[in-house]
Amino acid sequence: MKAYILDRYGKGQVLRLGEGPDPVPAAGQVLIDIHATALNQLDAKLRDGAFKPIVPYKPPFILGHDLAGIVVSVGAGVRRFKVGDAVFARPRDLNIGTFAERIAVDEADVAAKPANLSMIDSASIPLVGLTAWQVLVEVAKLTRGQKVLIHAGSGGVGTLAIQIARHLGANVATTASAANADLVRSLGADVVIDYKTQDFSEMLSGYDVVLNSLDGTTLEKSLKVLKPGGKLISISGPPDPAFAEAMGLNIVLRLVLRAMSAGIRRKAKRVGVTYHFMWMHADGDQLGKLAALLEQGTIRAVVDQTFAFDQLNEAMTYLESGRAKGKVVVTAPATQSTVIAKG
């Protein structure tokens, strides 16, 4: 099968289009013919080697965390899916590889594709949708009437997080450029801060939750908007001791991550706020809940641009430019003409 292969770690490293063996589904796995895959900042960070100590992939390997496609084979013991089913998924860590024609995925990580969405739109959902869901529902336990600040509201995670927060009944503030203000308002943002001309930390206060996906400066400034008892949740780091324990990292890495997050944890404690680092996990049941919300029209996919499979490296460059509103999606080689034609 055709696949994009990372031969060695390196910032800006070009992925090589090559041939790989066709995957065979193990017991409990489904083999999926990929119709579309989405790009994520996580792919770029893994390519650069940023997470080698945490998720130690050994080059050469195939990147890619999102897919929508058709089940073409099932392994022993699979009960929820059959050949011909339209599905979408975020494969679990150490089993990624959606920048390819096919992939074998654990049944537990897969959900039925939303009936009202195209393969392109469906592929845009899994990683960012699960990230937003796990931050707001699992960690923040966001409830009706609470106030949440979602940074980078026009990005992949932000566009889904705004909609999920509104669904949960929260009051939503977000940071975005003036050019993207109408988009984030249409998704449900009550307050929009133009990060280029306004300082969110001087304009907002009394918030229950902040979802940070930006740099360390923004992370620290976010402490100012939270009320005592509030939660500062970051998906961009630094990782904390709870994460190190959950990942089963060795004692050396645990001590390193403890030291890396010591400053923000100390500052958070000083103002009565808790700091959490969130690393999303694959979950087909949660994807099913997101699919139901998509089919009801409660939330919607936001896709900025679609690229053909042979343009995947160009798509990565576009993703890293920071100009995308929502997600960047790549269609699979054998199906891209059909997918584009049918939407």
C-alpha positions in Angstrom: 0.0 0.0 0.0 1.0 3.6 -0.4 2.0 5.5 2.7 3.9 8.5 3.9 6.9 7.4 6.0 9.0 9.4 8.5 12.5 8.0 8.0 14.1 10.1 10.7 13.1 12.6 13.3 13.8 16.3 12.4 12.1 19.6 12.5 10.4 20.2 9.1 11.4 16.7 7.9 9.7 15.8 4.6 7.7 12.6 4.7 8.6 10.1 2.1 5.8 8.6 -0.1 6.6 5.0 -0.4 5.2 1.5 -0.3 4.5 -0.5 2.8 3.1 -3.9 3.5 -0.7 -4.2 3.7 -1.7 -4.4 7.3 -3.5 -7.5 8.6 -6.1 -7.1 11.4 -5.2 -8.9 14.6 -7.8 -10.3 17.0 -10.0 -7.5 18.1 -9.0 -5.2 15.2 -10.7 -4.0 12.0 -8.9 -3.2 8.8 -10.0 0.1 7.3 -9.7 1.4 3.8 -8.9 5.1 4.5 -10.9 7.6 2.5 -9.7 10.7 4.2 -7.3 11.6 7.0 -6.8 14.9 8.9 -3.6 16.6 9.9 -2.9 17.7 13.5 -0.2 19.7 15.3 0.6 16.5 17.1 1.8 15.0 13.8 4.2 17.9 13.4 5.5 17.6 16.9 6.0 13.9 16.6 7.9 14.4 13.4 10.1 16.9 15.1 10.9 14.5 17.9 9.2 16.5 20.6 7.6 13.5 22.3 10.2 10.8 21.8 10.6 10.1 25.5 6.8 9.8 26.0 5.7 7.9 22.8 8.9 6.3 21.5 8.1 5.5 17.9 11.1 4.2 16.0 11.7 5.5 12.5 10.8 4.5 9.9 7.1 4.8 10.8 3.9 6.2 9.4 2.3 9.3 11.0 -1.4 10.2 11.1 -4.0 10.2 13.9 -7.4 10.7 12.2 -9.3 8.7 9.6 -12.7 8.1 8.0 -13.2 5.1 5.8 -14.7 1.7 5.1 -14.1 -1.6 7.0 -12.7 -4.1 4.5 -11.8 -7.0 6.9 -12.2 -7.9 10.6 -10.0 -9.9 13.0 -11.2 -12.6 15.3 -13.6 -11.6 18.0 -14.8 -8.4 16.4 -18.5 -7.9 17.1 -19.4 -4.3 16.6 -18.3 -3.8 13.0 -18.6 -5.8 9.7 -17.1 -5.5 6.2 -18.7 -2.5 4.4 -19.3 -0.3 7.5 -18.5 3.4 7.2 -16.4 4.4 10.3 -14.1 7.0 11.7 -11.4 6.7 14.4 -8.4 8.0 16.2 -6.1 5.0 16.5 -4.5 4.6 19.9 -0.9 5.7 20.6 1.8 3.3 19.2 -0.7 2.2 16.6 -1.1 5.3 14.5 -0.4 5.5 10.8 -3.4 7.1 8.9 -1.2 8.8 6.3 -1.7 5.6 4.3 -4.2 3.7 2.2 -5.2 1.3 5.0 -4.7 0.7 8.7 -5.7 -1.9 11.2 -7.4 -0.3 14.3 -8.5 -1.7 17.6 -12.3 -2.2 17.6 -12.6 -0.2 20.8 -11.1 2.9 19.1 -13.6 3.0 16.2 -17.1 4.4 15.8 -19.7 4.5 13.1 -19.2 7.5 10.8 -21.9 10.2 11.3 -24.5 9.4 8.7 -24.9 13.1 7.7 -21.2 13.8 7.2 -18.9 13.2 4.3 -15.7 11.2 4.7 -13.8 14.5 4.6 -15.8 16.1 7.4 -15.8 12.9 9.4 -12.0 12.6 9.2 -11.7 16.1 10.7 -13.3 15.1 14.0 -11.7 12.3 16.0 -8.5 13.7 17.6 -9.7 17.3 18.1 -13.2 16.1 19.1 -11.9 13.6 21.6 -9.5 16.2 23.0 -12.2 18.8 23.5 -14.6 16.2 25.0 -12.0 14.8 27.4 -10.9 18.3 28.6 -14.4 19.6 29.1 -16.3 16.5 30.2 -13.7 14.3 31.9 -11.2 16.7 33.4 -13.1 20.0 33.8 -16.5 18.4 34.5 -18.0 21.5 33.0 -21.6 22.3 34.0 -24.3 24.6 33.0 -23.7 28.2 33.8 -20.0 27.9 34.3 -17.5 30.2 32.5 -14.8 28.7 30.2 -12.0 30.4 28.3 -10.9 28.5 25.2 -7.7 29.7 23.6 -7.2 29.6 19.8 -10.9 29.3 19.1 -10.5 29.1 15.4 -8.1 26.1 15.5 -8.9 22.5 15.2 -9.5 21.8 19.0 -10.9 25.3 19.6 -13.7 25.0 17.0 -15.0 21.8 18.6 -14.4 22.9 22.2 -16.5 26.0 21.7 -19.4 23.9 20.4 -19.1 21.2 23.1 -18.9 23.9 25.9 -22.1 25.5 24.5 -23.8 22.2 24.4 -22.9 21.7 28.1 -24.5 25.0 28.9 -21.3 27.0 29.7 -20.6 30.6 28.9 -17.7 30.7 26.4 -15.0 33.2 25.9 -12.3 32.6 23.3 -9.2 34.2 21.8 -9.0 34.6 18.0 -8.0 37.1 15.4 -10.5 39.8 14.3 -10.7 38.0 10.9 -12.0 34.8 12.7 -14.3 36.6 15.1 -17.5 35.8 13.1 -16.5 32.1 12.8 -16.1 31.6 16.5 -19.3 33.5 17.3 -21.2 31.3 14.9 -19.9 28.3 16.8 -21.2 29.7 20.1 -18.6 32.0 21.6 -20.2 34.6 23.8 -17.0 36.7 24.2 -14.3 37.1 21.6 -10.9 38.5 22.5 -8.7 39.8 19.6 -5.4 38.4 20.7 -3.5 40.8 18.4 -4.9 43.9 20.0 -6.4 42.9 23.3 -5.0 41.3 26.5 -7.4 38.6 27.6 -5.9 38.5 31.1 -6.9 42.2 31.7 -10.4 41.8 30.2 -11.6 38.5 31.8 -12.1 37.4 35.4 -14.0 34.9 37.5 -13.7 32.0 35.1 -14.1 28.3 36.1 -12.0 26.7 33.4 -9.3 27.7 30.9 -8.3 25.4 28.0 -4.8 26.3 26.9 -3.3 25.1 23.7 -0.7 27.9 23.3 2.7 28.8 24.8 3.9 29.1 28.3 3.4 32.9 28.5 -0.3 32.4 27.7 -0.5 29.6 30.1 0.7 31.7 33.0 -1.4 34.7 32.1 -4.4 32.4 32.1 -4.1 32.1 35.9 -5.3 35.7 36.2 -8.7 35.0 34.7 -9.5 32.0 36.9 -11.4 32.2 40.2 -10.2 30.3 43.3 -11.1 26.6 42.7 -10.8 27.0 39.0 -9.0 24.6 36.6 -6.2 25.5 34.2 -6.0 22.6 31.7 -3.3 22.6 29.0 -2.9 20.3 26.0 0.4 21.9 25.0 2.3 21.3 28.2 4.2 21.1 30.4 3.3 17.5 31.4 2.6 17.0 35.1 3.3 14.2 37.5 -0.2 12.7 37.2 0.4 12.3 33.4 3.7 10.7 34.0 2.2 8.2 36.3 -0.8 7.5 34.0 1.6 6.8 31.1 3.8 4.5 33.3 6.9 6.4 32.6 10.2 5.5 34.3 11.4 7.3 37.4 13.8 9.5 35.5 11.2 10.8 33.2 8.8 11.2 36.1 11.3 13.4 37.9 12.0 15.4 34.7 8.3 16.1 34.0 7.8 17.0 37.7 10.5 19.6 37.4 9.2 20.9 34.0 5.7 21.6 35.5 6.8 22.6 39.0 6.7 26.3 38.2 3.2 26.5 36.8 1.9 24.1 39.5 3.4 26.2 42.2 1.9 29.4 40.7 -1.5 27.8 40.3 -1.5 26.6 43.9 -0.6 30.1 45.1 -3.8 31.5 43.6 -6.0 28.5 44.6 -6.2 27.0 41.1 -5.4 23.5 39.9 -3.2 22.8 36.9 -3.8 19.7 34.7 -2.0 18.5 31.6 -4.3 16.5 29.3 -3.0 14.0 26.8 -6.0 12.7 24.9 -6.7 8.9 24.5 -8.5 7.0 21.8 -12.1 6.1 22.7 -14.6 4.7 20.3 -17.5 5.1 22.8 -16.8 8.8 23.1 -16.5 9.1 19.4 -20.0 7.6 19.2 -21.3 10.3 21.5 -19.7 13.0 19.3 -21.2 11.3 16.2 -24.7 11.6 17.8 -24.2 15.3 18.4 -23.0 15.8 14.8 -26.0 13.9 13.4 -28.3 16.1 15.6 -26.7 19.2 14.3 -25.6 20.2 17.8 -22.0 20.5 16.7 -20.5 20.7 13.2 -17.2 20.0 11.5 -15.0 22.9 10.4 -12.7 22.1 7.6 -10.5 24.8 6.2 -8.9 23.1 3.2 -8.7 19.7 1.5 -5.6 18.4 -0.2 -5.0 15.4 -2.5 -2.9 12.5 -1.1 0.1 13.4 -3.2 0.0 16.9 -1.6 0.4 15.7 2.0 3.7 17.4 2.6 2.2 20.7 1.2 -0.7 20.1 3.6 1.7 19.8 6.5 3.4 23.1 5.6 0.0 24.8 5.4 -1.0 23.4 8.8 2.2 24.7 10.4 1.6 28.2 8.9 -1.1 28.7 11.5 -3.6 30.1 9.0 -6.0 27.2 9.0 -9.5 27.7 10.4 -10.5 24.4 11.8 -9.0 21.3 10.2 -6.8 20.4 7.2 -7.8 17.2 5.5 -6.1 14.9 3.0 -8.0 12.4 0.8 -6.7 8.9 0.1 -5.1 8.1 -3.3 -7.5 5.5 -4.5 -10.7 7.2 -3.3 -10.0 10.9 -3.5 -11.9 11.5 -6.8 -14.9 9.6 -5.4 -14.8 11.4 -2.1 -14.5 14.8 -3.6 -17.3 14.1 -6.1 -19.7 12.8 -3.5 -18.7 15.2 -0.7 
